[in-house]
Amino acid sequence: MIKVMVVDDSAFIRQIMKKTINQEDDIEVIAVARNGQECLDLIEEKHPDVITLDIDMPGKDGLEILKVLMDKYSNIPVIMLSAIDNRDTVMKALKLGAFDFIPKPSGNISLNINDVSKQLITKIKAAAGSNISCSKQGKQKATEFDHKPGDFPVIAIGSSSGGPKALKEILPVFPNNLKAALVVVQHMPPGFTASLAKRLHQESKITVKEASEYDYLQPGVALIAPGGYHLEFNPEGRVVLNQKPPKWGVRPCVDYMLKSVADIYKERVIGIILTGMGRDGAEGMKQVKKYNGYGIVEDKSTALVYGMPGATIEARAYDEILPLHQIPLKIIDLIERRK
């Protein structure tokens, strides 16, 4: 049984979440708290497996409480609840160590609650089975290297839960003269990927931006697929954004991006599957390998959630399994050898 603590100043939200969670046979709300201090007071008594934490609360807000939780109870995964206009704050929470986030119910409340409820249950189960201890990784020093003229490699990355922190460990390692292009699909709802791209850009030597229609891949630039849109490429190699139905329950979908980039860039693709729940990415990595591209999967020792890496390994669509901190160094080595 997964034991959950719900922390929210809204009695309505607490009631909805408790009702939703307790409908599951293997999850139970063992405590509710109206504010951060109540949360801290109850932890020692209730010993929750997962905490859901509202970002906006009176007194100590969610970020302040998250800092305390990450300091004293870093073994307990925390799922943040946030309004859609709190994108920058969500990015700060993920940077501090939050496991993931879900948007609070809004708009057409009955329809929105159903959608949020599905996300909530899925992410609680993923958090309960996560590898929290792996998330503390040392920074790597960027490596400088020269490049000879020629076709550049394309680094195609797929990630989900735990992905923002993993990307923060990879992208800043690359030098500003990186002679490879990057494209990233991180499972996130609309609006949040722009903030993710902004933060990664600030912390990286390469350029990081949210992808726009007709963007093209270029060395030293990482394109982040916008939330709510699948990212693919046309025959000329330009970005095509579309809103085809979600696959695996997500949009953007890693599979669509990997298949499309592999069809065009073929053996030049280096496919990377990082932490994340579900099976997204395994089919796309098969396409990468079909064209003799190179496949890297994050090792279980560092992946916060092993669903996506595990599915790719099960599909035998990879060349190497590496811990997170070794992945950017391996990429640089591959680029060196492909000159």
N, C-alpha and C positions, 0 to 999 in steps of 0.2 A: 504494500500500500504506500503510495506517494503522499507524504504529508505536506500540505501547503499552508502558508500564512499569507493572508490578503491584507495589504496596507493601503488604505484609501480614506480620505476625509469625507467622501460622499457615501451616505448610507444607502442610496439607491444603487451605486456601483458595487458596493460591498455585497448587497443582497443578490444582485444579478450574478456576480462572480461565484458566490457561495453556492447558489442554486445550480449554476452551470457545472461547476467542478464536482459537486456532490452527486451529480447524475452518473458520473463515471464509476465503474466498479473498482477501479484500481487507484483512484485519487480521492483524497479527502481534505477538506478545509479543517485544520485543527486549531486555527486561531485567526481572529480578525483584529486589526488595529486601526484606530482613527487617525493616528499621526505617527511621526517617526519615533517619538519617545516611547509610545506604547509598544511599537515594534521592537525596540531595543530591550525594553523591560520583559517582553514575552519570550524572546528567543531562548534564553537559558532554561526557561520552564518547559517550552513546547518542543524544542529541537526540530524545526521544520526542515524538510528536504529541499523545498523550493520556496522562494518569496516573490510575490508580485507586489510591486511598489509604484505608487502614483508619483509622478514627477512634481506636480503642483499641489502642495499642501501648506496649510498655515504653520507658522513656527518654523521648525527645520524642514526645508523642502526635500524633495526626493534625492537630489544630488548630494546634499549634506549627509543624509542618512546613508546613501550608497557608499560614500567615502568611509564612513564608520564600519559599514558591513564588510567592505573589501579589506579593511585593516584588521578587523577582529574575527570576522566569520567568512573569510575568502573561500571556504569550502562549500558555502551555500550559494547556488546559482540564483541570480536575481533577474526577474523579467520586469522591465519598466512599462508602465502604462502612460501614454502621452497623447495629448491632443495633436492634431495634424499640423498646427502652427508652431509647434515646439521642436522643429527639426534640428536646430543647432544644439538645443539642450539634449536631445536624444543622442546626438553624436558625442557630446561630452560624457554622457552616461556610458556609452559603449566604450569610450576611451578609458574611463575609470575602471571598467571591468564588468559591466552589466552583461548578462548572458545574451539577452535579446530584448526586443520591445514589441508591443502591440499597440495600435491606435485605440483610443477610448471610443465607446459607442457615441455616434453623433448622427445628425441628419435624420433620415427615415429610421427611427430608433429600432423598430422591430426587425427590419431587414439587416440593419447594421449589427445588431446584437448577435444575430445568427452567424454572420460572417466572423465577427470578433471571437465568438465562442469557439468556433472551429480552430482558429489560430491559437487561442488560449490553451486548449487541451493539447494540441499538437506540440506546442512549445514547452508546456510543463513537462510532458513526457520526455521530450528531447533533453530538457535541462536536467531532469532527474537521472538520466543515463549519461550525462556529459562528463568529459574529462577536464574538470575545472583546473586542476593543478598544472595543466599544460600551458595555460595562458600567460604565464610569466616567462617571457623570452628576452634575452639580452639583445641589444641593438648590434647590428653588423655595421662595419665601416664600409662606406662606398668604395668600390674598386674602379680605378681608372684603366682604360685600355684603348688602344688604337683600332682603327677599322679600315679595311681596304674597300674600295668601291665594289658595288655589286648588289644583288637583291638582298633586302634585309629580312631577317626572321620576324615572325609574328608570335608574340607571347599571348596566349589566350587563356584567361583565368576564370574559373567558376567557383563560387562560394556561396554559403548561406549562413546559418547560425554560427556566430563566432568569426565570420568573415571580415568584418571591419577591422578587428584587432589583428587578424592574420595579414591582411593587406598592408596594415601599418608596419608590419615586420618585414615585408617584402619590398614594396615600392621605394621606400627611402634608401635602400641599399644600392639601388642603381645609380650610376654616375650620370652627370648631365650630358655626357657625350654618348649615351647609350645608342648603339646602332641597331636597334630593334624596336618595333612598334608593339604596343600593348592594347588589348581589349579585355574588359572585365565585365562579367555579369555577376552581380551581388543581389541576392533576393532581398528586395526592399519595396515598400509601397511608393506610390507617386509622391514626389516632393523631397523625399529623404536622400535620394542619390545625389542631388545637387550639393547638399551639405557635406555628404561623404566625400565627393570629389574635391570640394573646396578645402576640406581639412587635409586630405591626402596630398593635395598640391602644396599646401603650406609646409608640410613636413618632408617633402621630397625634392630631389634635385631635378627630376624630370618634370614635364608638364602633365598635369592630371586634370581632366575636364569631363563633364557630363557630355555624352555623345549627342549630336544633333543630326537631323536628316541631311544626307549627302556629305557628311564628314568623311575623310579618307584616312587610312592608317599611315602614319609617318614615324620615322625613328625618333625616339626620345619623348613620345607622347602616348599617354594612357587614356583611352576612352572608356568611360563608365556607362554602361547601359542605363537609361533612365527608368525609374520605377514605373510600372504600368505599361511598358512597351517591350516587345521582343526586339532584339537587335540582330539584324542579318546584313549581308552584303550583296550588292548587285554585281553583275559580271565585270564591271569596271573597278570593283573594289571599294565602292562608296557605301556608306552606311544607309540602310533602309530600316526605318522604325515602323512597326505595325502593331496592331492590337488584335491579332488572331487570338482565339480562345486560349486561356492559360493551359499549360501542360504541366503535369505533376502538381497542379494546383497553384502554379506560380507564373508570373509574367513580370519581368523578363525570365526567360528559360535558358539555362546553360546549353542544353542540347541543341536548340535552334542556332545559337551563336556558333558553337563548335562545328556543327555540320556545315554551316554556310562558309565560315572562314577556311575550313579544310578544303572545301570544293574549289575555292579560288586560289589559296596560297599553298595548298598541297604539302609537300615535304618541308616547306619552310616553317610550318606551324609547330610551336612548342605548347602543348596543351597541359594545363595545370588544374587539378581538382583539389580544392582545399576543404576545410571543415564545413559541415552542413548536414542537415537532416534530409532524408528522402533518397531518391535515386537519380535526380537530375544530374546530367553530365556524363553518365556511363555510355549512353548511346552515341553522344557526340564524340566521345573519346575513341569509340570504335571507328568513326569516320576519319579522325586524325591519324589513327594507325593504318587505316586502309591506304592512305596516301604516303605512308612511310614518314609521317611526322613523329615527333618525340612526345611521350606521355609521362608526366610526373604526378604522383599521388601523395598527398600528405600522410605521414605515418601516424598510426594510432596513438603513439606516445605524446604527440603534440596536438592532434586534432581535437577541438572542443567537442564536436559531435562527429561520429564516424560513419554516418549514413551514406553520404555521397562518395567519400573515398572508398568505403567498403564495397559499395555497389560497382564502382569502377574496377576494383581489384577482382571482384567476382566475375565481371565481364571480361577479364584478362585484357583490358584495353589500356595498358601502361607499359613503360619501360623500367621505371624506378619508383621505389617508395622511399620517401625521405622525410626526416623531421623538418619542421617549418624553417628553422634557422639555416638549414643547408640548401633550401630550394633556390633562393636568389643567387647564391654562389654557383650552383649547378647551372643555372640559366646562363650566367655570364660565361662559364666554361664552354657551354654548348655554342654560344655565339662566337667565341674565340675560335673554336674548332671548325666552324662553318664558314670561316672567311674564305 
